[in-house]
Amino acid sequence: MSLVEVTDLSVEFGALRAVDQLSFSLAEGGALALVGESGSGKSTVAGALLGLHRGTGARVAGSVRVAGTDVRAATEQELRRLRGAKAAMVFQDPLSSLDPYYAIGDQIAEV
């Protein structure tokens, strides 16, 4: 069973299509890298995995399942249970998210 299953994910901001029919799966215990130049949609994909585009005006299409939760159909309460418990995101500015004086593993375990 996949921990993350994304099928035909598209995300649009107005006339700009930031992600165009992306599909991938990630097995529990596996690793996946999204690699691309600045502006290629990596953070947009990560936001879609946690349902962070709700209420922003972004149009999200396709299927996104994380830890058995259909992110696009989930209620706000279901998303709150998913975020932090099963999935989390460290945003692009690591110094605002992580303390350089402590080991990363300790900081993530604390959450």
C-alpha positions as CSV (number, residue, x, y, z in Angstrom):
1,M,0.0,0.0,0.0
2,S,1.2,3.5,-0.8
3,L,1.6,6.1,1.8
4,V,1.2,8.8,-0.8
5,E,-0.7,8.3,-4.1
6,V,-1.0,11.2,-6.5
7,T,-2.8,10.8,-9.9
8,D,-3.1,13.4,-12.6
9,L,-2.6,16.3,-10.2
10,S,-3.0,19.7,-11.8
11,V,-2.9,23.1,-10.0
12,E,-3.8,26.4,-11.6
13,F,-3.5,29.9,-10.3
14,G,-5.6,32.0,-12.6
15,A,-4.3,31.4,-16.1
16,L,-1.1,29.9,-14.9
17,R,-0.9,26.1,-14.7
18,A,1.8,25.5,-12.1
19,V,1.4,21.7,-12.1
20,D,0.2,19.7,-15.1
21,Q,-1.1,16.1,-14.6
22,L,1.6,14.9,-12.2
23,S,1.3,11.3,-11.0
24,F,3.5,9.4,-8.5
25,S,3.3,7.1,-5.5
26,L,5.4,6.7,-2.4
27,A,5.5,3.5,-0.4
28,E,5.8,3.6,3.4
29,G,9.5,3.8,4.3
30,G,10.3,4.9,0.8
31,A,11.9,8.2,-0.4
32,L,11.0,10.5,-3.2
33,A,12.7,13.7,-4.4
34,L,10.9,16.4,-6.4
35,V,13.7,18.2,-8.3
36,G,13.3,21.2,-10.5
37,E,14.3,24.8,-11.1
38,S,12.8,27.7,-9.1
39,G,9.2,28.1,-10.0
40,S,8.7,24.6,-11.4
41,G,5.9,23.7,-9.0
42,K,7.7,21.7,-6.2
43,S,6.2,23.7,-3.4
44,T,2.8,23.8,-5.1
45,V,2.8,19.9,-5.2
46,A,3.8,19.8,-1.5
47,G,1.0,22.2,-0.6
48,A,-1.5,20.1,-2.5
49,L,-0.4,17.0,-0.5
50,L,-1.5,18.8,2.7
51,G,-4.6,20.6,1.3
52,L,-3.0,24.0,1.8
53,H,-4.5,25.5,-1.4
54,R,-8.0,25.5,0.0
55,G,-9.4,29.0,0.0
56,T,-6.6,30.5,-2.0
57,G,-8.4,30.6,-5.3
58,A,-6.1,27.9,-6.7
59,R,-7.9,25.3,-8.9
60,V,-6.7,21.7,-7.9
61,A,-7.7,18.7,-10.0
62,G,-6.7,15.1,-9.9
63,S,-6.5,12.6,-7.0
64,V,-4.3,13.1,-3.9
65,R,-4.3,10.5,-1.1
66,V,-2.0,10.7,1.9
67,A,-2.0,8.0,4.6
68,G,-5.3,6.8,3.4
69,T,-6.9,10.3,3.4
70,D,-8.4,11.7,0.2
71,V,-7.0,15.2,0.7
72,R,-9.3,16.9,-1.9
73,A,-12.5,15.4,-0.3
74,A,-11.4,15.6,3.4
75,T,-13.1,17.8,5.9
76,E,-11.1,20.5,7.7
77,Q,-11.1,18.3,10.8
78,E,-9.7,15.3,8.8
79,L,-7.0,17.5,7.4
80,R,-6.1,18.7,10.9
81,R,-5.7,15.1,12.0
82,L,-3.5,14.3,8.9
83,R,-1.3,17.4,9.3
84,G,1.4,16.9,11.9
85,A,0.3,13.3,12.8
86,K,1.0,11.7,9.4
87,A,2.4,14.4,7.2
88,A,4.2,17.7,7.7
89,M,6.1,20.3,5.7
90,V,9.2,22.3,6.4
91,F,8.8,25.5,4.4
92,Q,11.4,26.9,2.1
93,D,13.1,29.2,4.6
94,P,14.6,26.6,7.0
95,L,15.8,29.2,9.4
96,S,12.3,30.3,10.2
97,S,11.2,26.6,10.6
98,L,14.3,25.0,12.1
99,D,16.7,26.1,14.8
100,P,20.3,25.6,13.6
101,Y,21.5,25.0,17.2
102,Y,19.6,21.7,17.5
103,A,19.7,18.5,15.4
104,I,17.1,18.3,12.7
105,G,16.0,14.8,13.9
106,D,15.4,16.1,17.4
107,Q,13.3,19.0,16.2
108,I,11.2,16.8,13.9
109,A,10.7,14.2,16.7
110,E,9.6,17.0,19.1
111,V,6.7,17.9,16.7
